[in-house]
Amino acid sequence: MGNASAKAVEAKAVDIAAPSNTEKPKLKPCCACPETKRARDACIIENGEENCGPLIEEHKACMRKMGFNI
């Protein structure tokens, strides 16, 4: 019995420590970088994706800066 409770405590300690080691974005992807997202989306609608490369890359850079793996 003593071993079972010790294993449970160890498992809880690992679960608590894991989030602090990896920094996760604080926002959802849909809410991050609204300015670059708005400009990118408007360009894509008006001009087509193939003509909006710089705006798409700017939005990707913003998302990376916010902690998203894009």
Biopython code that builds the backbone (N, CA, C, O; Angstrom):
import numpy as np
from Bio.PDB.StructureBuilder import StructureBuilder

atoms = [
    (1, "MET", "N", (0.818, -1.197, 0.000)),
    (1, "MET", "CA", (0.000, 0.000, 0.000)),
    (1, "MET", "C", (0.860, 1.258, 0.000)),
    (1, "MET", "O", (0.536, 2.215, -0.703)),
    (2, "GLY", "N", (1.900, 1.281, 0.737)),
    (2, "GLY", "CA", (2.763, 2.456, 0.802)),
    (2, "GLY", "C", (3.354, 2.804, -0.547)),
    (2, "GLY", "O", (3.528, 3.982, -0.857)),
    (3, "ASN", "N", (3.665, 1.810, -1.353)),
    (3, "ASN", "CA", (4.252, 2.083, -2.664)),
    (3, "ASN", "C", (3.249, 2.721, -3.614)),
    (3, "ASN", "O", (3.623, 3.568, -4.426)),
    (4, "ALA", "N", (1.996, 2.333, -3.525)),
    (4, "ALA", "CA", (0.985, 2.872, -4.433)),
    (4, "ALA", "C", (0.806, 4.375, -4.215)),
    (4, "ALA", "O", (0.700, 5.124, -5.186)),
    (5, "SER", "N", (0.770, 4.822, -2.977)),
    (5, "SER", "CA", (0.588, 6.250, -2.729)),
    (5, "SER", "C", (1.826, 7.040, -3.129)),
    (5, "SER", "O", (1.707, 8.185, -3.565)),
    (6, "ALA", "N", (2.997, 6.463, -2.991)),
    (6, "ALA", "CA", (4.222, 7.146, -3.409)),
    (6, "ALA", "C", (4.236, 7.325, -4.922)),
    (6, "ALA", "O", (4.657, 8.369, -5.420)),
    (7, "LYS", "N", (3.776, 6.308, -5.661)),
    (7, "LYS", "CA", (3.719, 6.424, -7.120)),
    (7, "LYS", "C", (2.727, 7.498, -7.537)),
    (7, "LYS", "O", (2.980, 8.230, -8.494)),
    (8, "ALA", "N", (1.612, 7.605, -6.842)),
    (8, "ALA", "CA", (0.614, 8.615, -7.170)),
    (8, "ALA", "C", (1.173, 10.015, -6.943)),
    (8, "ALA", "O", (0.916, 10.922, -7.734)),
    (9, "VAL", "N", (1.931, 10.192, -5.873)),
    (9, "VAL", "CA", (2.532, 11.489, -5.586)),
    (9, "VAL", "C", (3.549, 11.835, -6.665)),
    (9, "VAL", "O", (3.595, 12.979, -7.117)),
    (10, "GLU", "N", (4.370, 10.869, -7.089)),
    (10, "GLU", "CA", (5.359, 11.111, -8.134)),
    (10, "GLU", "C", (4.673, 11.498, -9.444)),
    (10, "GLU", "O", (5.133, 12.405, -10.137)),
    (11, "ALA", "N", (3.599, 10.832, -9.782)),
    (11, "ALA", "CA", (2.884, 11.127, -11.021)),
    (11, "ALA", "C", (2.317, 12.536, -10.985)),
    (11, "ALA", "O", (2.369, 13.246, -11.990)),
    (12, "LYS", "N", (1.780, 12.952, -9.854)),
    (12, "LYS", "CA", (1.245, 14.301, -9.734)),
    (12, "LYS", "C", (2.353, 15.336, -9.853)),
    (12, "LYS", "O", (2.150, 16.380, -10.472)),
    (13, "ALA", "N", (3.509, 15.073, -9.278)),
    (13, "ALA", "CA", (4.629, 16.004, -9.358)),
    (13, "ALA", "C", (5.083, 16.173, -10.798)),
    (13, "ALA", "O", (5.427, 17.284, -11.204)),
    (14, "VAL", "N", (5.093, 15.117, -11.571)),
    (14, "VAL", "CA", (5.488, 15.197, -12.970)),
    (14, "VAL", "C", (4.467, 16.004, -13.757)),
    (14, "VAL", "O", (4.846, 16.824, -14.593)),
    (15, "ASP", "N", (3.170, 15.786, -13.506)),
    (15, "ASP", "CA", (2.128, 16.519, -14.214)),
    (15, "ASP", "C", (2.206, 18.013, -13.916)),
    (15, "ASP", "O", (1.991, 18.829, -14.813)),
    (16, "ILE", "N", (2.500, 18.374, -12.712)),
    (16, "ILE", "CA", (2.578, 19.778, -12.335)),
    (16, "ILE", "C", (3.815, 20.425, -12.946)),
    (16, "ILE", "O", (3.759, 21.576, -13.380)),
    (17, "ALA", "N", (4.921, 19.705, -12.985)),
    (17, "ALA", "CA", (6.172, 20.266, -13.484)),
    (17, "ALA", "C", (6.165, 20.424, -14.999)),
    (17, "ALA", "O", (6.818, 21.333, -15.510)),
    (18, "ALA", "N", (5.464, 19.589, -15.727)),
    (18, "ALA", "CA", (5.502, 19.614, -17.188)),
    (18, "ALA", "C", (5.050, 20.944, -17.781)),
    (18, "ALA", "O", (5.738, 21.444, -18.671)),
    (19, "PRO", "N", (3.944, 21.553, -17.356)),
    (19, "PRO", "CA", (3.533, 22.811, -17.967)),
    (19, "PRO", "C", (4.537, 23.947, -17.757)),
    (19, "PRO", "O", (4.672, 24.806, -18.628)),
    (20, "SER", "N", (5.241, 23.974, -16.628)),
    (20, "SER", "CA", (6.177, 25.061, -16.389)),
    (20, "SER", "C", (7.419, 24.948, -17.269)),
    (20, "SER", "O", (8.072, 25.958, -17.531)),
    (21, "ASN", "N", (7.759, 23.757, -17.725)),
    (21, "ASN", "CA", (8.929, 23.579, -18.587)),
    (21, "ASN", "C", (8.673, 24.048, -20.002)),
    (21, "ASN", "O", (9.598, 24.513, -20.669)),
    (22, "THR", "N", (7.455, 23.940, -20.476)),
    (22, "THR", "CA", (7.136, 24.338, -21.839)),
    (22, "THR", "C", (6.193, 25.522, -21.782)),
    (22, "THR", "O", (5.142, 25.464, -21.144)),
    (23, "GLU", "N", (6.581, 26.612, -22.465)),
    (23, "GLU", "CA", (5.723, 27.782, -22.481)),
    (23, "GLU", "C", (4.720, 27.640, -23.608)),
    (23, "GLU", "O", (5.092, 27.518, -24.775)),
    (24, "LYS", "N", (3.455, 27.657, -23.254)),
    (24, "LYS", "CA", (2.396, 27.545, -24.244)),
    (24, "LYS", "C", (1.819, 28.929, -24.498)),
    (24, "LYS", "O", (1.836, 29.783, -23.611)),
    (25, "PRO", "N", (1.311, 29.154, -25.701)),
    (25, "PRO", "CA", (0.695, 30.444, -25.987)),
    (25, "PRO", "C", (-0.473, 30.709, -25.053)),
    (25, "PRO", "O", (-1.212, 29.794, -24.689)),
    (26, "LYS", "N", (-0.633, 31.966, -24.670)),
    (26, "LYS", "CA", (-1.713, 32.324, -23.751)),
    (26, "LYS", "C", (-3.017, 32.593, -24.495)),
    (26, "LYS", "O", (-4.089, 32.585, -23.890)),
    (27, "LEU", "N", (-2.932, 32.832, -25.804)),
    (27, "LEU", "CA", (-4.117, 33.083, -26.619)),
    (27, "LEU", "C", (-4.402, 31.901, -27.527)),
    (27, "LEU", "O", (-3.528, 31.076, -27.791)),
    (28, "LYS", "N", (-5.619, 31.834, -27.994)),
    (28, "LYS", "CA", (-5.948, 30.860, -29.031)),
    (28, "LYS", "C", (-5.451, 31.416, -30.355)),
    (28, "LYS", "O", (-5.376, 32.635, -30.513)),
    (29, "PRO", "N", (-5.107, 30.559, -31.312)),
    (29, "PRO", "CA", (-4.611, 31.051, -32.603)),
    (29, "PRO", "C", (-5.569, 32.027, -33.290)),
    (29, "PRO", "O", (-5.130, 32.943, -33.984)),
    (30, "CYS", "N", (-6.851, 31.836, -33.101)),
    (30, "CYS", "CA", (-7.824, 32.720, -33.764)),
    (30, "CYS", "C", (-7.801, 34.131, -33.192)),
    (30, "CYS", "O", (-8.236, 35.072, -33.855)),
    (31, "CYS", "N", (-7.298, 34.291, -31.968)),
    (31, "CYS", "CA", (-7.328, 35.595, -31.308)),
    (31, "CYS", "C", (-5.984, 36.316, -31.333)),
    (31, "CYS", "O", (-5.910, 37.496, -30.991)),
    (32, "ALA", "N", (-4.935, 35.626, -31.732)),
    (32, "ALA", "CA", (-3.602, 36.227, -31.752)),
    (32, "ALA", "C", (-3.412, 37.037, -33.030)),
    (32, "ALA", "O", (-3.936, 36.674, -34.083)),
    (33, "CYS", "N", (-2.676, 38.115, -32.940)),
    (33, "CYS", "CA", (-2.283, 38.947, -34.083)),
    (33, "CYS", "C", (-3.470, 39.392, -34.929)),
    (33, "CYS", "O", (-3.487, 39.127, -36.131)),
    (34, "PRO", "N", (-4.455, 40.053, -34.349)),
    (34, "PRO", "CA", (-5.638, 40.433, -35.128)),
    (34, "PRO", "C", (-5.341, 41.424, -36.249)),
    (34, "PRO", "O", (-6.004, 41.396, -37.286)),
    (35, "GLU", "N", (-4.344, 42.309, -36.055)),
    (35, "GLU", "CA", (-4.044, 43.302, -37.089)),
    (35, "GLU", "C", (-3.495, 42.632, -38.341)),
    (35, "GLU", "O", (-3.962, 42.900, -39.448)),
    (36, "THR", "N", (-2.498, 41.756, -38.168)),
    (36, "THR", "CA", (-1.908, 41.107, -39.337)),
    (36, "THR", "C", (-2.878, 40.112, -39.955)),
    (36, "THR", "O", (-2.873, 39.900, -41.167)),
    (37, "LYS", "N", (-3.701, 39.508, -39.126)),
    (37, "LYS", "CA", (-4.689, 38.551, -39.644)),
    (37, "LYS", "C", (-5.720, 39.273, -40.516)),
    (37, "LYS", "O", (-6.083, 38.792, -41.590)),
    (38, "ARG", "N", (-6.181, 40.415, -40.049)),
    (38, "ARG", "CA", (-7.196, 41.181, -40.792)),
    (38, "ARG", "C", (-6.640, 41.622, -42.148)),
    (38, "ARG", "O", (-7.307, 41.484, -43.173)),
    (39, "ALA", "N", (-5.412, 42.153, -42.147)),
    (39, "ALA", "CA", (-4.796, 42.610, -43.397)),
    (39, "ALA", "C", (-4.559, 41.435, -44.345)),
    (39, "ALA", "O", (-4.800, 41.542, -45.547)),
    (40, "ARG", "N", (-4.089, 40.319, -43.800)),
    (40, "ARG", "CA", (-3.844, 39.122, -44.618)),
    (40, "ARG", "C", (-5.136, 38.614, -45.239)),
    (40, "ARG", "O", (-5.182, 38.328, -46.435)),
    (41, "ASP", "N", (-6.179, 38.501, -44.435)),
    (41, "ASP", "CA", (-7.455, 37.981, -44.931)),
    (41, "ASP", "C", (-8.067, 38.890, -45.993)),
    (41, "ASP", "O", (-8.593, 38.409, -46.997)),
    (42, "ALA", "N", (-7.998, 40.209, -45.772)),
    (42, "ALA", "CA", (-8.553, 41.146, -46.753)),
    (42, "ALA", "C", (-7.799, 41.040, -48.077)),
    (42, "ALA", "O", (-8.408, 41.068, -49.146)),
    (43, "CYS", "N", (-6.479, 40.919, -48.002)),
    (43, "CYS", "CA", (-5.670, 40.794, -49.215)),
    (43, "CYS", "C", (-6.021, 39.513, -49.962)),
    (43, "CYS", "O", (-6.169, 39.525, -51.184)),
    (44, "ILE", "N", (-6.152, 38.421, -49.241)),
    (44, "ILE", "CA", (-6.469, 37.141, -49.885)),
    (44, "ILE", "C", (-7.830, 37.201, -50.576)),
    (44, "ILE", "O", (-7.990, 36.687, -51.683)),
    (45, "ILE", "N", (-8.811, 37.828, -49.922)),
    (45, "ILE", "CA", (-10.151, 37.923, -50.507)),
    (45, "ILE", "C", (-10.132, 38.798, -51.765)),
    (45, "ILE", "O", (-10.752, 38.460, -52.773)),
    (46, "GLU", "N", (-9.418, 39.920, -51.696)),
    (46, "GLU", "CA", (-9.409, 40.864, -52.806)),
    (46, "GLU", "C", (-8.475, 40.460, -53.942)),
    (46, "GLU", "O", (-8.798, 40.669, -55.112)),
    (47, "ASN", "N", (-7.309, 39.878, -53.606)),
    (47, "ASN", "CA", (-6.264, 39.670, -54.601)),
    (47, "ASN", "C", (-5.880, 38.219, -54.844)),
    (47, "ASN", "O", (-5.169, 37.925, -55.805)),
    (48, "GLY", "N", (-6.332, 37.315, -53.999)),
    (48, "GLY", "CA", (-5.930, 35.916, -54.112)),
    (48, "GLY", "C", (-4.674, 35.641, -53.296)),
    (48, "GLY", "O", (-3.813, 36.507, -53.141)),
    (49, "GLU", "N", (-4.586, 34.431, -52.785)),
    (49, "GLU", "CA", (-3.493, 34.055, -51.891)),
    (49, "GLU", "C", (-2.119, 34.244, -52.527)),
    (49, "GLU", "O", (-1.176, 34.668, -51.858)),
    (50, "GLU", "N", (-2.004, 33.928, -53.818)),
    (50, "GLU", "CA", (-0.708, 33.989, -54.497)),
    (50, "GLU", "C", (-0.145, 35.410, -54.551)),
    (50, "GLU", "O", (1.056, 35.577, -54.764)),
    (51, "ASN", "N", (-0.979, 36.439, -54.365)),
    (51, "ASN", "CA", (-0.539, 37.833, -54.428)),
    (51, "ASN", "C", (-0.344, 38.477, -53.054)),
    (51, "ASN", "O", (-0.138, 39.688, -52.967)),
    (52, "CYS", "N", (-0.406, 37.692, -51.991)),
    (52, "CYS", "CA", (-0.347, 38.249, -50.640)),
    (52, "CYS", "C", (0.779, 37.650, -49.802)),
    (52, "CYS", "O", (0.700, 37.635, -48.574)),
    (53, "GLY", "N", (1.805, 37.169, -50.450)),
    (53, "GLY", "CA", (2.910, 36.514, -49.749)),
    (53, "GLY", "C", (3.492, 37.315, -48.601)),
    (53, "GLY", "O", (3.652, 36.765, -47.511)),
    (54, "PRO", "N", (3.823, 38.612, -48.794)),
    (54, "PRO", "CA", (4.412, 39.381, -47.693)),
    (54, "PRO", "C", (3.489, 39.506, -46.477)),
    (54, "PRO", "O", (3.954, 39.434, -45.340)),
    (55, "LEU", "N", (2.200, 39.689, -46.707)),
    (55, "LEU", "CA", (1.265, 39.796, -45.590)),
    (55, "LEU", "C", (1.096, 38.455, -44.876)),
    (55, "LEU", "O", (0.949, 38.411, -43.655)),
    (56, "ILE", "N", (1.118, 37.385, -45.629)),
    (56, "ILE", "CA", (1.019, 36.049, -45.031)),
    (56, "ILE", "C", (2.244, 35.785, -44.164)),
    (56, "ILE", "O", (2.125, 35.279, -43.049)),
    (57, "GLU", "N", (3.422, 36.130, -44.681)),
    (57, "GLU", "CA", (4.654, 35.919, -43.918)),
    (57, "GLU", "C", (4.707, 36.801, -42.682)),
    (57, "GLU", "O", (5.206, 36.379, -41.638)),
    (58, "GLU", "N", (4.199, 38.021, -42.791)),
    (58, "GLU", "CA", (4.151, 38.921, -41.637)),
    (58, "GLU", "C", (3.261, 38.339, -40.546)),
    (58, "GLU", "O", (3.597, 38.405, -39.364)),
    (59, "HIS", "N", (2.127, 37.769, -40.942)),
    (59, "HIS", "CA", (1.217, 37.161, -39.960)),
    (59, "HIS", "C", (1.868, 35.927, -39.331)),
    (59, "HIS", "O", (1.741, 35.713, -38.125)),
    (60, "LYS", "N", (2.553, 35.126, -40.121)),
    (60, "LYS", "CA", (3.253, 33.955, -39.576)),
    (60, "LYS", "C", (4.307, 34.381, -38.563)),
    (60, "LYS", "O", (4.444, 33.754, -37.513)),
    (61, "ALA", "N", (5.056, 35.443, -38.866)),
    (61, "ALA", "CA", (6.089, 35.934, -37.954)),
    (61, "ALA", "C", (5.464, 36.404, -36.644)),
    (61, "ALA", "O", (6.004, 36.149, -35.568)),
    (62, "CYS", "N", (4.332, 37.087, -36.738)),
    (62, "CYS", "CA", (3.630, 37.535, -35.538)),
    (62, "CYS", "C", (3.176, 36.343, -34.701)),
    (62, "CYS", "O", (3.319, 36.344, -33.479)),
    (63, "MET", "N", (2.634, 35.337, -35.357)),
    (63, "MET", "CA", (2.172, 34.139, -34.639)),
    (63, "MET", "C", (3.337, 33.435, -33.946)),
    (63, "MET", "O", (3.194, 32.971, -32.815)),
    (64, "ARG", "N", (4.483, 33.354, -34.610)),
    (64, "ARG", "CA", (5.662, 32.738, -33.992)),
    (64, "ARG", "C", (6.101, 33.535, -32.775)),
    (64, "ARG", "O", (6.476, 32.961, -31.752)),
    (65, "LYS", "N", (6.055, 34.868, -32.885)),
    (65, "LYS", "CA", (6.455, 35.724, -31.780)),
    (65, "LYS", "C", (5.518, 35.537, -30.591)),
    (65, "LYS", "O", (5.930, 35.690, -29.441)),
    (66, "MET", "N", (4.277, 35.211, -30.864)),
    (66, "MET", "CA", (3.301, 34.965, -29.807)),
    (66, "MET", "C", (3.414, 33.566, -29.211)),
    (66, "MET", "O", (2.709, 33.242, -28.256)),
    (67, "GLY", "N", (4.302, 32.730, -29.769)),
    (67, "GLY", "CA", (4.536, 31.414, -29.201)),
    (67, "GLY", "C", (3.932, 30.252, -29.961)),
    (67, "GLY", "O", (4.000, 29.111, -29.502)),
    (68, "PHE", "N", (3.346, 30.520, -31.111)),
    (68, "PHE", "CA", (2.741, 29.445, -31.896)),
    (68, "PHE", "C", (3.784, 28.848, -32.841)),
    (68, "PHE", "O", (4.632, 29.565, -33.371)),
    (69, "ASN", "N", (3.716, 27.540, -33.046)),
    (69, "ASN", "CA", (4.636, 26.849, -33.930)),
    (69, "ASN", "C", (4.025, 26.789, -35.322)),
    (69, "ASN", "O", (3.281, 25.866, -35.650)),
    (70, "ILE", "N", (4.351, 27.785, -36.131)),
    (70, "ILE", "CA", (3.773, 27.910, -37.478)),
    (70, "ILE", "C", (4.839, 27.538, -38.494)),
    (70, "ILE", "O", (4.582, 27.569, -39.698)),
]
sb = StructureBuilder()
sb.init_structure("model")
sb.init_model(0)
sb.init_chain("A")
sb.init_seg("    ")
for serial, (resi, resn, name, xyz) in enumerate(atoms, 1):
    if name == "N":
        sb.init_residue(resn, " ", resi, " ")
    sb.init_atom(name, np.array(xyz, "f"), 0.0, 1.0, " ", f" {name:<3s}", serial, name[0])
structure = sb.get_structure()
